Amino acid sequence: MAKSSFFSKFLMITDLKTIFFIAVLLGMFIFVNKLGKKKVNFSMRTIIATIMGLALGIIIQLVAGMPDDPTKVVWLQEVTKWYGLFGSGFMALLKMLVVPIVFISILRVIINMEDGENLKSMTFRTIGMLLGTTAIAATIGIVVGKFMHLGEGFKGIVDNTAQMKEITSVVDTLIGLLPTNPVQAMADANIVAIIIFAAFLGLAVKELNKKYEDIIKPFVDLVEALYKIIVSVAMTVITLMPYAVVAMLANTITSGGIGSMLSVLEFVLALYVSTIILFIVHLIIIALNGLNPIKYAKNAIEPLVLAFTSRSSLGTLPVTINNLVEKQGVEESVSSFAASLGANMGMNGCAGIYPALMAVTIANMAGIEMNATFYAMLFIVITIGSIGIAGLPGTATMAVSVVLSGVGLGPYFPLAAGILAIDPILDMGRTMINVNGSIVTSIIVGKSLGKVNKNIYYKDGVEN
């Protein structure tokens, strides 16, 4: 029994297949490492790692016989646990950086901000762009859901075990985002509260620096030193990304299962079609602002791949900020501020496309008539609700809860159970478009403030 428990509970290796697929993953790591030694650029290594992770996940599922419920296959759970060591471990390192990099970056930005620069203008432009793109996302979701007749004549995913998340009013949520306890806000990774606290602290330092420069200077130097250090740590962690991508994508497919997608394949297709359409809209917005959209897409590969595989907008934040500065040419002041807000509100995928598609699907399944009033209400609730869920865990499910209640579909929430069961598959696309919306917002806000360096944006390319 003791031996059995050691292998099954502690070591979590009870099958040769587990050992084999751990060895396969390690072999892929060696291959990725060789690509680095051969000077294959980071973006290409990340793309190759994505393809490898996808192939590995599918192979594991085929070997397991495409089970409907992977949780009942012991060796699959063991593989998932071990792969999680590398994927989840990498995300833990990134999340370790989120609070310090946001706090120090925002503090440094405000301290170094020129007197003529307007923090209020940058804030309103960023929030306006985030809400605007979320409104576009909601419209796309509604149109695609209606066009594809989601939920019509299909009652197979009804499951009364699904329950709505408890809904907090927008006012209470916004009050909860205020930093009553900055230390607690940092412990909870309440990024909006951290930004507010850092802004107040930065403004105080900036004001006091005029009269007490000698006294304040050591603190300013400390902030600069901490910023250099945290950026160096971030760059070290980011170099591990191609390895983590292999494990995370393989793990998502292994744990979720391909079979589980088939029962709600139409919804999966609708979400990814909507995501592609919105991505094209984002590219059009880039083009309308005088920048080459193709060059943008090439520049943004790294954070988008990480967002897709990790399914964490917040965890991707350090990579997003680094990409905006190093590849997109957006000044660090705008990058840190806009990207941090974009990781916590106005999420185009989780708070825009997803709740719109879900509302249309459930309304059709419940036989609810959808007229012009319904669509108008749905559009408004989604747009406003994208602020109210800012910074909360389980953002996508919370967004659905808010929207369904807002349009009177709350009692039919159990109909969403089958869709919620494959959430990891959906979350990959949602998170990627969340991050893309955040990057586009940062670039457009930076462009409007004259803080985009085109020489960096068009590096290794041409402006056309």
C-alpha positions in Angstrom: 0.0 0.0 0.0 2.8 2.4 1.0 4.6 1.7 -2.2 1.4 2.1 -4.2 0.7 5.4 -2.5 4.2 6.6 -3.2 3.9 6.1 -6.9 0.2 7.0 -7.3 -0.2 9.9 -4.8 3.3 11.3 -4.3 5.4 10.6 -7.4 2.3 10.4 -9.7 3.9 7.9 -12.0 2.0 4.5 -12.3 2.2 3.9 -16.0 5.0 3.6 -18.6 3.0 6.0 -20.8 3.5 8.7 -18.2 7.3 8.1 -18.2 7.3 8.0 -22.1 5.5 11.3 -22.5 7.6 13.1 -19.9 10.6 11.9 -21.8 9.1 13.2 -25.1 8.5 16.6 -23.5 12.1 16.7 -22.2 13.3 15.8 -25.7 11.3 18.7 -27.2 13.0 21.0 -24.6 16.4 19.8 -25.9 15.3 20.6 -29.4 14.1 24.1 -28.5 17.4 24.7 -26.7 19.3 23.6 -29.9 17.2 26.1 -31.9 18.4 28.8 -29.5 22.1 27.8 -29.9 21.6 27.9 -33.7 20.5 31.6 -33.3 16.9 30.9 -34.4 15.2 34.2 -33.4 12.9 34.1 -30.3 9.7 34.7 -32.2 10.3 31.7 -34.5 11.3 29.5 -31.6 8.0 30.4 -29.9 6.0 29.6 -33.0 7.8 26.3 -33.4 7.1 25.5 -29.8 3.4 26.2 -30.3 3.2 23.7 -33.2 5.1 21.1 -31.2 2.8 21.6 -28.2 -0.3 21.2 -30.3 1.0 18.1 -32.0 2.1 16.6 -28.7 -1.3 17.2 -27.1 -3.1 15.6 -30.0 -0.8 12.6 -30.0 -1.4 12.1 -26.3 -5.1 12.2 -26.8 -4.9 9.6 -29.7 -2.8 7.3 -27.6 -5.4 7.6 -24.8 -8.2 6.7 -27.3 -9.8 10.1 -27.4 -11.6 9.7 -24.0 -14.8 11.7 -23.4 -13.6 12.4 -19.9 -9.8 12.6 -19.6 -10.1 12.9 -15.8 -11.0 9.3 -15.6 -7.8 8.1 -17.3 -5.1 7.9 -14.6 -2.0 8.2 -16.7 -3.5 11.3 -18.5 -3.9 13.0 -15.2 -0.3 12.1 -14.3 1.0 13.5 -17.6 -1.1 16.7 -17.0 0.3 17.1 -13.5 3.9 16.7 -14.7 3.4 19.0 -17.7 1.9 21.5 -15.3 5.2 21.6 -13.5 6.7 23.4 -16.5 3.8 25.3 -17.8 2.3 26.5 -14.5 5.8 26.9 -13.1 6.6 29.4 -15.8 3.3 31.3 -15.3 4.0 31.4 -11.6 7.4 33.1 -12.3 5.6 35.6 -14.6 2.9 36.3 -12.0 5.7 36.8 -9.5 6.7 39.8 -11.6 3.3 41.4 -12.2 2.9 43.4 -9.0 6.4 44.7 -8.7 6.7 45.6 -12.4 3.4 47.4 -12.5 3.9 49.2 -9.2 7.5 50.3 -10.0 6.8 51.1 -13.6 3.8 53.3 -12.9 5.6 55.0 -10.0 8.7 55.7 -12.2 6.5 56.9 -15.2 4.8 59.5 -13.1 8.0 60.7 -11.3 9.7 61.1 -14.7 6.7 62.6 -16.4 7.3 66.0 -17.9 5.3 68.9 -16.5 3.5 69.3 -19.8 2.3 65.7 -19.9 -1.3 65.0 -18.9 -1.9 61.9 -16.9 -5.7 62.5 -17.0 -5.6 62.6 -20.8 -3.7 59.3 -21.0 -6.1 57.7 -18.5 -9.3 58.8 -20.4 -7.9 57.9 -23.8 -6.9 54.4 -22.6 -10.2 53.7 -20.9 -12.1 55.1 -24.0 -10.1 52.8 -26.4 -10.6 49.7 -24.2 -14.4 50.3 -23.9 -14.6 51.2 -27.6 -12.9 48.0 -28.7 -15.0 46.0 -26.2 -18.2 47.5 -27.7 -17.0 46.4 -31.2 -16.2 43.0 -29.8 -19.8 42.7 -28.4 -21.3 43.7 -31.8 -19.2 41.1 -33.6 -20.3 38.4 -31.0 -23.9 39.3 -31.4 -23.8 39.3 -35.2 -21.8 36.0 -35.4 -24.1 34.3 -32.8 -27.2 35.4 -34.7 -25.8 34.5 -38.1 -24.8 31.0 -37.0 -28.1 30.4 -35.1 -26.3 29.3 -32.0 -28.4 27.2 -29.6 -31.4 26.8 -32.0 -33.0 23.4 -31.8 -30.3 22.0 -29.5 -31.0 21.1 -25.9 -28.2 18.6 -25.5 -26.0 20.7 -23.2 -28.6 21.4 -20.6 -27.2 20.6 -17.1 -28.8 21.9 -14.0 -25.6 21.7 -12.0 -24.2 24.9 -13.4 -24.6 27.9 -11.2 -24.2 31.6 -11.7 -21.4 33.4 -10.0 -22.5 35.8 -7.3 -22.9 39.2 -9.0 -21.6 42.4 -7.4 -22.9 45.8 -8.5 -20.7 48.0 -10.6 -20.6 50.6 -7.9 -19.5 48.1 -5.2 -16.9 46.6 -7.6 -15.4 50.0 -8.3 -15.3 50.9 -4.6 -13.6 47.5 -4.0 -10.9 48.4 -6.5 -9.8 51.4 -4.4 -6.7 50.7 -2.4 -8.0 50.8 1.2 -4.9 48.6 2.1 -2.1 48.9 -0.5 -0.3 45.8 0.9 -3.5 43.7 0.7 -4.0 45.0 -2.9 -0.6 43.8 -3.8 -1.2 40.4 -2.1 -4.5 40.1 -4.0 -2.9 41.3 -7.3 -5.6 44.0 -7.5 -3.8 45.8 -10.4 -6.2 48.8 -10.6 -5.7 49.5 -6.9 -2.0 49.2 -7.3 -2.0 51.7 -10.2 -4.1 54.1 -8.1 -1.7 53.9 -5.1 1.4 54.2 -7.3 -0.2 57.2 -9.1 -0.8 59.0 -5.8 2.7 58.1 -4.5 4.3 59.2 -7.8 2.4 62.5 -7.8 3.5 63.2 -4.2 7.1 62.5 -5.0 6.9 64.7 -8.1 5.4 67.6 -6.2 7.8 67.3 -3.2 10.8 67.0 -5.5 10.4 70.7 -6.4 11.0 71.9 -2.9 12.9 69.0 -1.3 15.0 67.6 -4.1 18.0 66.6 -1.9 15.7 64.7 0.5 13.6 63.0 -2.3 16.5 62.1 -4.6 17.5 58.9 -2.7 13.9 57.5 -3.2 13.9 58.5 -6.9 17.3 56.7 -7.3 15.9 53.7 -5.5 12.9 53.5 -7.9 15.3 53.8 -10.9 17.5 51.0 -9.5 14.5 48.7 -8.7 13.1 49.3 -12.2 16.4 48.2 -13.8 16.6 45.1 -11.6 13.0 44.0 -12.2 13.3 44.5 -15.9 16.4 42.3 -15.9 14.6 39.6 -13.9 11.7 39.8 -16.4 14.0 39.4 -19.4 15.5 36.3 -17.8 12.1 34.7 -17.1 10.9 35.6 -20.6 13.7 33.6 -22.2 12.0 30.4 -20.8 8.8 31.1 -22.8 9.3 28.7 -25.7 9.8 25.7 -23.3 6.7 26.7 -21.3 4.6 27.1 -24.5 5.2 23.4 -25.5 4.1 22.2 -22.0 1.1 24.5 -21.6 -0.5 23.9 -25.0 0.0 20.1 -24.8 -1.4 20.2 -21.3 -4.5 22.1 -22.3 -5.4 19.6 -25.0 -4.5 16.6 -22.8 -6.6 17.8 -19.8 -9.6 19.1 -21.8 -9.8 16.4 -24.4 -10.7 16.7 -28.1 -13.9 14.7 -27.6 -15.3 17.3 -25.2 -15.2 19.9 -27.9 -17.4 18.0 -30.3 -20.7 18.5 -28.4 -20.3 22.2 -28.6 -18.2 22.5 -31.7 -20.5 25.2 -33.2 -19.9 27.5 -30.2 -16.2 26.9 -30.4 -16.2 27.7 -34.1 -18.3 30.9 -33.5 -15.9 32.1 -30.8 -12.8 31.6 -33.0 -14.5 33.2 -36.0 -15.4 36.2 -33.9 -11.9 36.3 -32.6 -10.5 36.3 -36.2 -12.9 39.1 -37.2 -12.0 41.2 -34.2 -8.3 40.7 -34.9 -8.8 42.0 -38.4 -10.7 45.0 -37.0 -7.7 45.6 -34.7 -5.4 45.6 -37.7 -7.7 48.1 -39.5 -7.5 50.4 -36.5 -3.7 50.1 -36.6 -3.8 50.9 -40.3 -6.2 53.9 -39.9 -3.6 55.3 -37.5 -0.9 55.3 -40.1 1.0 52.2 -39.1 1.6 49.0 -41.1 -0.8 46.3 -39.7 1.3 43.4 -41.1 4.4 44.8 -39.3 2.3 45.1 -36.2 1.2 41.4 -36.4 4.8 40.3 -36.7 5.9 42.4 -33.8 3.1 41.1 -31.5 3.7 37.4 -32.0 5.4 36.7 -28.7 2.8 38.1 -26.3 -0.1 36.7 -28.4 1.4 33.2 -28.4 2.0 33.3 -24.7 -1.6 34.6 -24.1 -3.0 31.8 -26.2 -1.1 29.0 -24.5 -1.1 30.4 -20.9 -4.7 31.7 -20.9 -3.7 34.5 -18.5 -3.9 38.2 -19.5 -2.4 39.2 -16.2 0.4 36.6 -16.4 1.3 37.8 -19.9 1.5 41.4 -18.7 5.4 41.5 -18.3 5.8 40.1 -21.8 3.2 42.5 -23.2 4.9 45.6 -21.7 8.3 44.4 -22.9 7.0 43.8 -26.4 5.3 47.3 -26.6 8.6 49.0 -25.7 11.1 46.8 -27.5 9.1 45.8 -30.7 6.2 48.3 -31.1 8.2 51.4 -30.1 5.7 52.6 -27.5 7.3 54.7 -24.8 7.6 53.0 -21.5 5.3 55.5 -19.8 2.4 54.6 -22.0 3.2 50.9 -22.3 3.2 50.3 -18.5 0.1 52.4 -17.9 -2.2 51.3 -20.8 -1.2 47.6 -20.8 -1.7 47.4 -17.1 -5.2 48.8 -17.4 -5.9 46.6 -20.4 -5.1 43.5 -18.5 -7.8 44.3 -16.0 -10.7 46.0 -17.8 -12.3 46.2 -21.3 -11.2 42.7 -22.1 -12.3 42.2 -25.7 -12.6 38.4 -25.5 -13.7 37.6 -22.0 -16.0 40.6 -21.5 -17.0 41.3 -25.1 -17.2 38.4 -27.6 -17.8 35.6 -25.1 -20.8 37.0 -23.1 -22.4 38.1 -26.4 -22.2 34.7 -27.9 -23.3 33.1 -24.7 -26.4 35.4 -24.4 -27.5 34.7 -28.0 -26.9 30.9 -27.5 -28.9 30.7 -24.3 -31.7 32.9 -25.5 -32.2 30.6 -28.5 -32.0 27.5 -26.3 -34.6 29.0 -24.0 -36.9 30.1 -26.8 -36.6 33.8 -25.8 -37.4 36.3 -28.5 -34.5 38.5 -29.5 -35.7 41.8 -30.8 -34.0 45.2 -31.3 -34.6 46.1 -27.6 -32.9 42.9 -26.5 -29.9 43.5 -28.7 -29.6 47.1 -27.6 -29.8 46.1 -23.9 -27.2 43.3 -24.5 -24.8 45.8 -26.1 -25.1 48.3 -23.3 -24.8 45.7 -20.5 -21.7 44.1 -22.1 -19.9 47.5 -22.6 -20.7 48.8 -19.1 -20.2 45.4 -17.5 -16.7 45.2 -18.9 -15.7 47.9 -16.3 -17.6 46.3 -13.4 -15.7 43.0 -13.6 -12.3 44.6 -13.7 -9.6 42.8 -11.8 -11.9 40.0 -10.6 -11.0 36.3 -10.8 -12.9 34.1 -13.2 -13.5 37.2 -15.4 -15.2 35.4 -18.3 -17.7 33.5 -16.1 -18.3 36.6 -14.1 -18.9 38.6 -17.4 -21.4 36.0 -18.5 -23.2 36.1 -15.1 -23.5 39.9 -15.3 -24.7 40.0 -18.8 -27.3 37.2 -18.5 -28.7 38.8 -15.4 -28.7 42.2 -17.1 -30.8 41.0 -20.0 -33.1 38.8 -17.9 -31.6 35.4 -18.8 -30.3 34.7 -15.3 -32.7 31.8 -14.6 -31.4 30.0 -17.7 -27.7 30.0 -16.7 -27.7 26.2 -16.2 -28.0 25.9 -20.0 -24.4 27.1 -20.3 -23.0 24.0 -18.4 -21.8 22.2 -21.6 -20.0 25.3 -22.8 -18.4 26.0 -19.4 -17.1 22.4 -19.4 -14.7 23.2 -22.3 -13.7 26.6 -21.0 -9.9 26.0 -21.4 -10.3 25.6 -25.2 -12.4 28.8 -25.4 -10.1 30.6 -23.0 -7.1 30.4 -25.3 -8.8 32.4 -28.0 -10.4 34.8 -25.6 -7.1 35.6 -23.8 -5.2 36.1 -27.0 -7.7 38.7 -28.2 -7.8 40.3 -24.8 -4.0 40.9 -25.0 -4.2 42.0 -28.6 -6.8 44.6 -27.7 -4.6 45.8 -24.9 -1.6 46.1 -27.2 -3.6 47.9 -29.9 -5.0 50.3 -27.2 -1.5 51.0 -26.0 -0.2 51.7 -29.5 -3.1 54.0 -30.4 -2.9 55.9 -27.2 0.9 56.2 -27.6 0.4 57.4 -31.2 -2.1 60.1 -30.2 0.4 61.4 -27.6 3.3 61.3 -30.0 5.0 58.5 -28.0 5.5 55.8 -30.6 9.0 55.5 -32.1 8.6 54.4 -35.7 12.2 53.5 -36.0 11.7 50.7 -33.5 8.2 49.8 -34.9 9.7 49.3 -38.4 13.0 47.8 -37.3 14.1 45.1 -39.8 11.4 46.2 -42.1 10.1 49.1 -44.2 7.4 51.7 -43.6 4.8 51.2 -46.2 
